[in-house]
Amino acid sequence: MSGDKQEHAPQAFAGPRWLLPSALVKELGLDPGRSGRTRRTARDWVVDFCCFLLAVFIGLLAADTLRSEDLPDGYATFDQVLGALSCAAVWLRRRWPLGLAVAMIPIGFVSNTAGGAAVVALFTLAVHRPFRYVAWVALAELALVPVFFWLRPDPDVPYIWAIVFGVLLTGAIVGWGMFVRSKRQLMLSLRDRALRAETEAVLRAEQAQRLAREAIAREMHDVLAHRLTLLSVHAGALEFRPDAPREEIQRAAGVIRESAHEALQDLREIIGVLRAGEADDGGRPQPTLAALEALVAESREAGMKVTLVQRVTDPGAVPSSVGRTAYRIAQEGLTNARKHAPGTEVTVTVTGAPGEGLSVAVRNPAPEGRVPHVPGSGQGLIGLTERATLAGGRLEHGPAADGGFEVRGRLPWA
């Protein structure tokens, strides 16, 4: 991650770093400035020192038993030297856990005082490596337990009980190490789940913000395009007919002023939504199917020839979301006709009944003469198609048989 996303990255561990083992520090990424092997933490030094003392303590206890054994001359010294070297090798257990555990199999077989180091090495292997490595090493040690006590029996412990004790001790060490490893893996899995959950939350928030901005953009196009085309029509009339009667000039100027006022008010509301981040419940109500007649009247005042045909069984029962989508389809159709087919007669047809759906059609014949291309054409129809799809319906548009253009929308009405 980079930029502001890196600043808001979730923290994997909020506590002190020295409380964690170095293996978790590396997995959690708490030491990003250091490459290669992660240095020991304070907890690692304490644990390693305790493991060293444990290996030395068990080695000293085993050294006392050498006096009661019938060993060749010099073998006791050899046993103790191997035990001392094995205790010193405990400090290397984090770097080479598998190698140390494998090396302690023959050493632990020939040296009784190296038993403590062998215990620590097997535990370290169970913590830091998968179970398949632990199983092979543990099975090798279990196979040597009967042979070891057969060659070097303990006079105070029967042979069978010595074997049982060795098997139970090996199983307890492996189980304890696997338990520690499972706890660390659980911590890492919880960290990954938390990171994934926060990442998904950020993506959902970004997606919701993008959808909200797309909805605002569609609303801005639907509203402002209609207002600005009215301004363009009346301004063009004043430009090409400066000798028009005073009443027509006043009426056109009034429509221009009213359209500009409405466009500014709509734009102010949209900018307010962008600044606040949420819709203003106290704003003007959204248009529904009942406002369709006012829309047609407004287009007629702008000089358009519009015929409205309504065959809706119960207009008051039309759901607000369906009625609003139908209104926007009609508004966009009138706006496109005003831009691309000026002077033609536009027919707006609305039919439907509960259970049958609501149909909206805006049709205009081919314009007379050549109409100049309008930049950005087609964006409104793309937005309308998406709006109709979100409402559970569909939108079709294209040239008619007589050369005109038709926009047809079909919306559900349960």
Secondary structure, DSSP 8 states (H G I E B T S, - for coil): --THHHHT---S--S-GGGS-HHHHHHHT--TT--SS----HHHHHHHHHHHHHHHHHHHHHHHHGGGS---TTHHHHHHHHHHHHHHHGGGTTT-HHHHHHHHHHHHHH-STTHHHHHHHHHHHHHHS-HHHHHHHHHHHHHHHHHHHHHS--TTS-HHHHHHHHHHHHHHHHHHHHHHHHHHHHHHHHHHHHHHHHHHHHHHHHHHHHHHHHHHHHHHHHHHHHHHHHHHHHHHHHHH-TTS-HHHHHHHHHHHHHHHHHHHHHHHHHHHHHHHSS--TTS-----GGGHHHHHHHHHHTT-EEEEEEEES-GGGS-HHHHHHHHHHHHHHHHHHHHHSTT-EEEEEEEEETTTEEEEEEEE---SS-----TTTTHHHHHHHHHHHHTT-EEEEEE-TTS-EEEEEEE---
